[in-house]
Amino acid sequence: MCLTAHFIDRDWKLHKRIINFCPISSHKGDDMASVITNCLLDWGLENVFTITVDNASSNDVTVREVSKQLTTWGTNIMNGKHLHVRCMAHILNLIVQDGLKEIGVSIKRVRQAVRYIRQSPARIRKFKECCESQKLTSKRSLCLDVSTRWNSTYMMLDTAQQFELAFDKYSFFDIGLLHHLRTYVCEDGTSAGDLTSVDWDNVRTMVKFLEAFYLLTLRVSGSIYVTSNVHFVEICELDLILKEWMEHEDTSLKEMAKKMKEKFVKYWGEPEKMNKMIFIASILDPRNKLEYVPFAIVRMFGENKGKKLILEVKNYMDSLFDYYVKKNSIGTSSASSGNTTTTVSGYGSFLKRGTMRTKLEFEKHKEVTGGLGTKSELERYLAEDLEPETDDFKILKWWKINEPRFPILAEMARDVLAIPISSVASECAFSTGGRILDSFRSSLTPKLVQSLICLQDWLRSEPIPIKVEEDLEYLEQLELDLADSAKDSTIIDI
């Protein structure tokens, strides 16, 4: 299990730190919650705003048990109503996987053509010659997809469609390709058939369709920039994409979009089940506020559901803001009471004491109610004009500049904007590219491995780009070199 802490410091810089990396013997929710709780205790961390996890059913139990523990500690904000954040990247994966079940015959043909060529170094070499003869300058290499990774299907199709002319040329030199396409039995028990120009047109359409999901996944999987403020925006964009493709003239794409829409509705079609932080994070983006969000909500859910949800979001945001108001008032009150000593005597002092007593009661009243002056901080923020949409807009920079104007709201924004909407940052810890495990490192104890992983993550100053595809050209060259060395090798019996 990998546990990653995300937070925004006082200088408004987003940080990601691995705080736990250890083997677990059980994937039951209770057991995983125990590991998380112990980790928090080890680090002295009691304040947890949200927990982002994938959609495994056991994670529901995990978050629920952690929520109980936070309640015991007295740090469970809003009784944990927004604690559970579902990983958007995993939901996207489930949505696309459902759609790809309706995959067309054109994709099967391309897959089998790629499979055939990649089966032999000699075929790969011949295919490269065909690319050169057709003056194809792309440096990308053919890649075969993996059934459990839809993004690999996108990359396979995107690469293959660039080599359409090379595939046509290759089929003249190697009749085995046509034989393979006509005779190879696919997973569904059918043969692929000949690869035609119509298939390539279908593939290009499919690439355009999947590209939107691929780019969306990349955007929401970032760990070195804020993502929570675009969570709702990206959900709305996905909803529009699916609605458009459900009206597409291509029957297979239309059916695929319908399947994906069904899965979309399961996670984001019932507003009452959605985490309110999805909307509040968007409101705390000064380009959106309560102008864009209500508009998008009504457009996505309709007038009746939309208005009800807008009211719920407003109420939840008010309650959350009140929490931060009280939190700051208690801190201020404690600091003031600790440094004040008063000695009074005489009639004039008695009048003063009565006045002070009323003032103290008023201060307590403000702590409970939030006070009109403090409450207007949120109202002032929402009343101001929206910031313009520009490519160079930096949301953390905006809040850093405006923190003196909205000190309490800025504290709330610091917590909300730090929410990661994808668990990819934690998963990257398992991808140890460049860290080769030799016989010595493989014998390290789990505790020492955890120490090394955490230490490396904390000491590494530059951001690590998330790798989403293998170095296919390097692997292909390695395969060719191995084939060549096998020809020249000599077997000696001793």
C-alpha positions in Angstrom: 0.0 0.0 0.0 1.2 3.5 -0.9 -0.1 6.5 1.1 0.6 9.9 -0.3 0.0 13.2 1.4 -1.0 16.3 -0.6 -0.9 19.8 0.9 -0.5 23.4 0.0 2.1 25.3 2.1 1.9 28.8 3.4 3.7 30.1 0.3 0.9 28.5 -1.8 3.0 25.8 -3.3 1.4 22.3 -3.8 3.4 19.4 -2.3 3.1 15.6 -2.7 4.9 13.4 -0.3 4.9 9.6 0.1 4.4 8.9 3.8 3.8 5.1 3.7 4.9 2.3 1.4 4.5 -1.1 2.8 3.2 -4.6 2.0 -0.2 -5.5 3.4 -1.4 -9.1 4.1 -5.1 -8.3 3.7 -7.2 -6.1 1.4 -10.2 -6.0 3.7 -11.4 -2.5 4.4 -11.0 -2.8 8.1 -7.4 -3.9 7.8 -6.4 -1.2 5.3 -8.1 1.4 7.5 -5.9 0.2 10.4 -2.7 0.6 8.3 -3.8 4.1 7.3 -4.6 5.0 10.9 -1.3 3.7 12.3 0.5 5.6 9.6 -1.2 8.9 10.6 -0.3 8.2 14.2 3.3 7.6 13.3 3.5 10.9 11.5 1.4 12.8 14.1 -1.2 13.6 11.5 -4.7 14.1 12.8 -6.2 16.6 10.2 -7.3 14.7 7.1 -9.5 16.7 4.7 -10.2 14.0 2.1 -9.0 10.5 1.0 -8.7 9.7 -2.7 -9.0 6.0 -3.6 -10.0 3.9 -6.5 -13.4 2.2 -6.9 -12.7 -1.1 -5.2 -15.6 -2.0 -2.9 -13.3 -2.5 0.1 -12.2 1.1 -0.1 -15.7 2.2 0.9 -15.2 0.3 4.2 -11.7 1.7 4.5 -12.8 5.3 4.3 -15.7 4.7 6.6 -13.5 3.2 9.3 -10.9 6.0 8.9 -13.8 8.5 9.2 -14.8 6.9 12.5 -11.2 7.3 13.8 -11.1 10.9 12.8 -14.4 11.5 14.6 -12.8 10.0 17.7 -9.9 12.4 17.4 -12.3 15.3 16.9 -10.9 16.2 13.5 -13.5 14.9 11.2 -14.6 18.0 9.3 -18.3 18.1 8.5 -18.6 14.6 10.0 -16.7 13.1 7.1 -19.4 13.9 4.5 -16.8 14.8 1.9 -14.0 12.6 3.1 -14.4 9.9 0.4 -13.1 11.1 -3.1 -13.4 8.6 -5.9 -10.4 8.6 -8.3 -11.6 10.2 -11.5 -8.9 8.4 -13.6 -10.3 5.0 -12.5 -13.9 6.0 -13.2 -12.8 7.1 -16.7 -11.1 3.8 -17.2 -14.3 1.9 -16.2 -16.4 4.1 -18.6 -14.1 3.6 -21.6 -13.7 -0.2 -20.9 -17.5 -0.6 -21.0 -17.5 1.2 -24.3 -14.8 -0.9 -25.8 -16.8 -4.0 -25.3 -18.7 -2.8 -28.3 -15.5 -2.7 -30.3 -15.8 -2.9 -34.1 -14.3 -5.3 -36.6 -12.0 -2.6 -38.0 -10.1 -2.4 -34.7 -9.8 -6.2 -34.6 -8.2 -6.1 -38.0 -5.7 -3.5 -37.1 -4.8 -5.3 -33.8 -4.2 -8.6 -35.7 -2.1 -6.8 -38.4 0.0 -5.2 -35.7 0.3 -8.5 -33.8 1.5 -10.3 -37.0 4.2 -7.8 -37.8 5.5 -7.6 -34.2 5.8 -11.4 -33.9 9.1 -11.4 -35.8 12.2 -9.1 -35.9 12.4 -9.9 -39.7 8.9 -8.6 -40.2 9.5 -5.5 -38.2 12.6 -4.8 -40.3 10.6 -5.3 -43.5 7.9 -3.1 -42.3 10.4 -0.3 -41.6 11.6 -0.6 -45.2 8.1 -0.2 -46.4 7.8 3.0 -44.3 11.0 4.4 -45.8 9.8 3.6 -49.4 6.5 5.4 -48.7 8.5 8.3 -47.2 6.7 8.0 -43.8 8.8 10.1 -41.3 7.0 9.2 -38.1 9.5 8.0 -35.4 6.8 6.1 -33.5 6.8 2.3 -33.4 3.9 -0.2 -33.7 2.6 -1.2 -30.3 0.1 -3.9 -29.4 -2.6 -3.1 -26.9 -3.4 -4.8 -23.6 -7.0 -5.8 -23.1 -7.1 -4.4 -19.5 -5.6 -1.0 -20.6 -7.9 1.0 -22.9 -5.2 3.7 -23.3 -2.9 1.1 -24.9 -5.7 0.5 -27.5 -5.8 4.2 -28.2 -2.0 4.3 -28.6 -2.0 1.2 -30.8 -4.7 2.7 -33.2 -3.1 6.2 -33.1 0.2 4.8 -34.1 -1.1 2.3 -36.7 -3.2 4.8 -38.6 -0.1 6.9 -39.3 1.3 3.8 -41.2 -1.7 3.0 -43.4 0.4 3.2 -46.6 3.1 1.0 -45.1 0.6 -1.7 -44.2 -0.7 -1.7 -47.8 2.8 -1.9 -49.1 3.8 -4.7 -46.7 0.8 -6.9 -47.7 2.3 -7.1 -51.2 5.6 -8.5 -49.9 4.3 -10.8 -47.3 1.1 -12.8 -48.2 1.3 -14.2 -44.7 -0.4 -11.1 -43.4 -3.5 -11.6 -45.4 -3.6 -15.3 -44.5 -3.3 -14.3 -40.8 -6.1 -11.8 -41.0 -8.4 -14.3 -42.7 -7.7 -17.3 -40.5 -6.7 -16.1 -37.1 -9.6 -16.6 -34.6 -10.2 -13.6 -32.3 -11.4 -13.7 -28.7 -15.0 -13.6 -29.8 -14.5 -16.7 -32.1 -14.5 -14.8 -35.4 -11.8 -14.1 -37.9 -10.7 -10.5 -38.5 -10.8 -10.4 -42.3 -8.9 -8.1 -44.9 -7.9 -4.6 -43.8 -9.4 -2.0 -46.2 -9.5 1.7 -46.6 -12.9 1.8 -44.8 -11.3 0.2 -41.8 -8.7 3.0 -41.7 -11.4 5.6 -41.8 -13.2 3.9 -38.9 -9.9 3.7 -37.0 -9.3 7.5 -37.5 -12.7 8.2 -36.1 -12.1 5.9 -33.2 -8.8 7.6 -32.5 -10.5 11.0 -32.4 -13.1 9.6 -30.0 -10.6 8.0 -27.6 -8.2 10.9 -27.8 -10.6 13.1 -25.8 -10.6 10.5 -23.0 -6.8 10.0 -23.2 -6.1 13.7 -22.8 -8.7 14.0 -20.1 -7.0 11.2 -18.1 -3.6 13.0 -18.5 -5.1 16.3 -17.2 -6.7 14.8 -14.1 -3.8 12.6 -13.2 -1.4 15.4 -12.5 0.3 15.6 -9.1 2.4 18.8 -9.5 -0.5 21.1 -10.2 -4.0 21.7 -8.8 -6.7 19.4 -10.2 -9.6 19.7 -7.9 -10.7 23.0 -9.4 -11.2 21.4 -12.8 -13.0 18.3 -11.5 -16.5 19.4 -12.2 -15.4 21.2 -15.4 -14.0 18.0 -16.8 -17.1 16.0 -15.8 -19.2 18.4 -17.7 -16.9 18.2 -20.7 -17.1 14.4 -20.7 -20.9 14.6 -20.5 -21.0 16.8 -23.6 -18.6 14.5 -25.5 -20.8 11.4 -24.8 -24.0 13.2 -25.8 -22.5 14.4 -29.1 -21.2 10.9 -29.9 -24.5 9.3 -29.0 -25.8 11.2 -32.1 -23.0 10.1 -34.4 -23.9 8.6 -37.7 -21.5 5.6 -37.2 -23.6 2.9 -35.5 -20.8 1.2 -33.7 -19.6 4.5 -32.2 -23.1 5.4 -31.2 -23.6 2.2 -29.4 -20.2 2.6 -27.7 -21.1 6.1 -26.5 -24.4 4.8 -25.1 -22.6 2.1 -23.1 -20.2 4.6 -21.8 -23.0 7.0 -20.9 -24.7 4.3 -18.8 -21.5 3.9 -16.7 -21.1 7.7 -16.5 -24.6 8.0 -15.0 -23.7 5.3 -12.4 -21.0 7.6 -10.9 -22.0 11.1 -11.9 -25.7 10.9 -12.9 -27.2 11.1 -9.4 -26.2 14.5 -7.9 -27.3 13.6 -4.4 -24.6 10.9 -4.3 -21.8 13.1 -5.6 -19.2 14.6 -3.3 -20.0 18.3 -2.8 -16.2 19.1 -3.0 -16.5 18.5 -6.7 -18.6 21.7 -6.9 -17.0 23.7 -4.1 -13.5 23.4 -5.5 -14.9 24.8 -8.8 -16.5 27.7 -7.0 -13.2 28.5 -5.3 -11.7 29.0 -8.8 -12.2 32.8 -9.3 -12.9 32.1 -13.0 -16.0 30.1 -12.1 -17.5 31.0 -8.7 -21.3 30.8 -8.4 -21.9 31.9 -12.0 -20.4 29.1 -14.0 -21.2 26.3 -11.6 -25.0 26.8 -11.3 -25.1 27.2 -15.1 -23.2 23.9 -15.7 -25.3 22.1 -13.1 -28.6 23.0 -14.7 -27.3 22.1 -18.1 -26.0 18.7 -16.9 -28.9 17.6 -14.6 -31.8 19.6 -15.8 -33.9 22.4 -14.2 -35.5 20.5 -11.3 -32.5 18.4 -10.2 -30.2 21.3 -10.9 -31.9 23.9 -8.7 -32.1 21.4 -5.8 -28.4 20.6 -6.2 -27.4 24.3 -6.4 -29.1 25.0 -3.1 -27.4 22.0 -1.5 -24.0 23.1 -2.7 -24.6 26.6 -1.4 -25.7 25.4 2.0 -22.7 23.0 2.2 -20.3 25.7 1.3 -21.8 28.1 3.9 -21.5 25.4 6.5 -17.9 24.6 5.6 -17.0 28.3 5.7 -18.7 28.6 9.1 -16.4 25.8 10.3 -13.3 27.7 9.3 -14.7 30.9 10.8 -15.3 29.2 14.2 -11.9 27.5 13.9 -10.2 30.9 13.5 -12.4 32.6 16.1 -11.5 30.0 18.8 -7.8 30.4 17.9 -8.0 34.2 18.2 -10.0 34.0 21.4 -7.6 31.6 23.0 -4.6 33.8 22.1 -6.4 36.9 23.4 -7.5 35.4 26.7 -4.0 34.0 27.4 -2.4 37.4 27.2 -4.9 39.6 29.1 -4.9 40.4 32.8 -7.4 42.9 34.2 -7.6 44.5 37.7 -10.6 46.7 38.4 -11.8 48.8 41.4 -14.2 51.6 42.2 -17.5 52.7 40.6 -15.9 53.8 37.3 -14.3 50.4 37.0 -17.6 48.7 37.7 -19.2 50.5 34.7 -16.2 49.5 32.6 -16.5 45.9 33.8 -20.1 45.8 32.7 -19.2 47.1 29.3 -16.4 44.6 28.9 -18.8 41.8 29.9 -21.2 42.7 27.2 -18.3 42.9 24.7 -17.1 39.4 25.7 -20.6 38.0 25.3 -20.7 39.6 21.8 -17.4 38.1 20.9 -18.7 34.7 22.0 -21.8 35.3 19.9 -19.6 36.0 16.9 -17.7 32.8 17.4 -20.9 30.8 17.2 -22.7 32.7 14.4 -19.7 33.7 12.4 -20.6 37.4 12.6 -21.8 39.6 9.7 -18.4 41.1 9.1 -16.7 37.7 8.7 -19.6 36.1 6.8 -19.3 38.9 4.2 -15.9 37.7 3.3 -17.4 34.8 1.4 -20.1 37.1 0.0 -17.5 39.6 -1.2 -15.6 36.9 -3.0 -18.7 35.6 -4.8 -19.9 39.2 -5.6 -16.7 40.2 -7.4 -16.3 39.8 -11.2 -14.9 36.6 -12.6 -11.3 36.4 -13.5 -10.8 36.1 -17.3 -10.0 32.8 -18.9 -6.3 32.9 -19.9 -3.8 30.2 -20.6 -1.3 31.6 -18.0 -3.8 31.8 -15.1 -2.3 30.3 -11.9 -5.0 29.7 -9.3 -2.5 29.3 -6.4 -0.8 32.5 -7.4 -4.2 34.3 -7.4 -5.0 33.0 -3.9 -1.6 34.0 -2.6 -2.1 37.6 -3.8 -5.7 37.8 -2.5 -5.1 36.0 0.8 -4.9 39.3 2.8 -8.4 40.2 1.4 -9.9 36.8 2.2 -7.9 35.3 5.0 -10.4 32.7 6.2 -11.7 31.8 2.8 -8.0 31.4 1.7 -7.4 28.9 4.5 -10.4 27.0 3.3 -9.2 27.2 -0.3 -5.8 25.9 0.7 -7.4 22.7 1.9 -9.9 22.2 -0.9 -7.5 22.9 -3.7 -5.0 20.4 -2.4 -7.5 17.6 -3.0 -6.1 15.1 -5.6 -8.9 13.9 -7.9 -6.8 10.9 -9.0 -4.8 8.3 -7.1 -2.2 8.0 -9.9 0.4 9.9 -7.8 0.4 7.0 -5.3 0.4 4.4 -8.1 3.5 6.0 -9.6 5.5 4.9 -6.6 5.2 1.3 -7.9 6.7 2.3 -11.2 10.4 2.3 -10.4 11.7 3.2 -13.9 15.5 3.6 -13.6 15.7 1.9 -10.2 16.8 -1.6 -11.1 16.4 -4.2 -8.4 19.5 -6.3 -8.2 20.0 -9.3 -5.9 21.1 -7.1 -3.0 18.2 -4.6 -3.2 15.7 -7.5 -3.6 16.8 -8.8 -0.2 16.0 -5.6 1.7 13.4 -5.7 4.4 10.0 -4.1 3.7 10.7 -1.5 6.4 14.0 -0.5 4.7 12.3 -0.4 1.3 9.7 1.9 2.7 12.3 4.2 4.1 14.2 4.4 0.8 11.0 5.0 -1.2 9.8 7.7 1.1 13.3 9.3 1.5 13.8 9.4 -2.3 10.4 11.0 -2.8 11.1 13.7 -0.2 14.6 14.5 -1.4 13.7 14.6 -5.1 13.4 18.3 -5.9 12.3 18.2 -9.5 8.8 16.9 -10.5 8.6 13.4 -12.0 6.5 13.2 -15.2 4.0 10.3 -15.1 5.0 7.8 -17.8 1.9 6.6 -19.7 3.6 4.6 -22.4 6.6 2.4 -22.8 9.7 3.3 -24.7 8.6 1.1 -27.6 11.4 2.1 -30.0 14.0 1.1 -27.5 12.3 -2.3 -26.8 12.0 -3.0 -30.5 15.7 -2.3 -31.1 16.6 -4.5 -28.2 14.5 -7.3 -29.8 16.3 -6.9 -33.1 19.7 -6.9 -31.5 18.9 -10.1 -29.6 17.8 -11.7 -32.8 21.0 -10.7 -34.6 23.2 -11.9 -31.7 21.4 -15.3 -31.8 22.4 -15.8 -35.4 26.1 -15.3 -34.6 26.2 -17.2 -31.4 28.2 -20.4 -31.0 27.1 -23.2 -28.7 30.0 -24.9 -26.7 29.4 -28.0 -24.6 31.8 -28.3 -21.6 
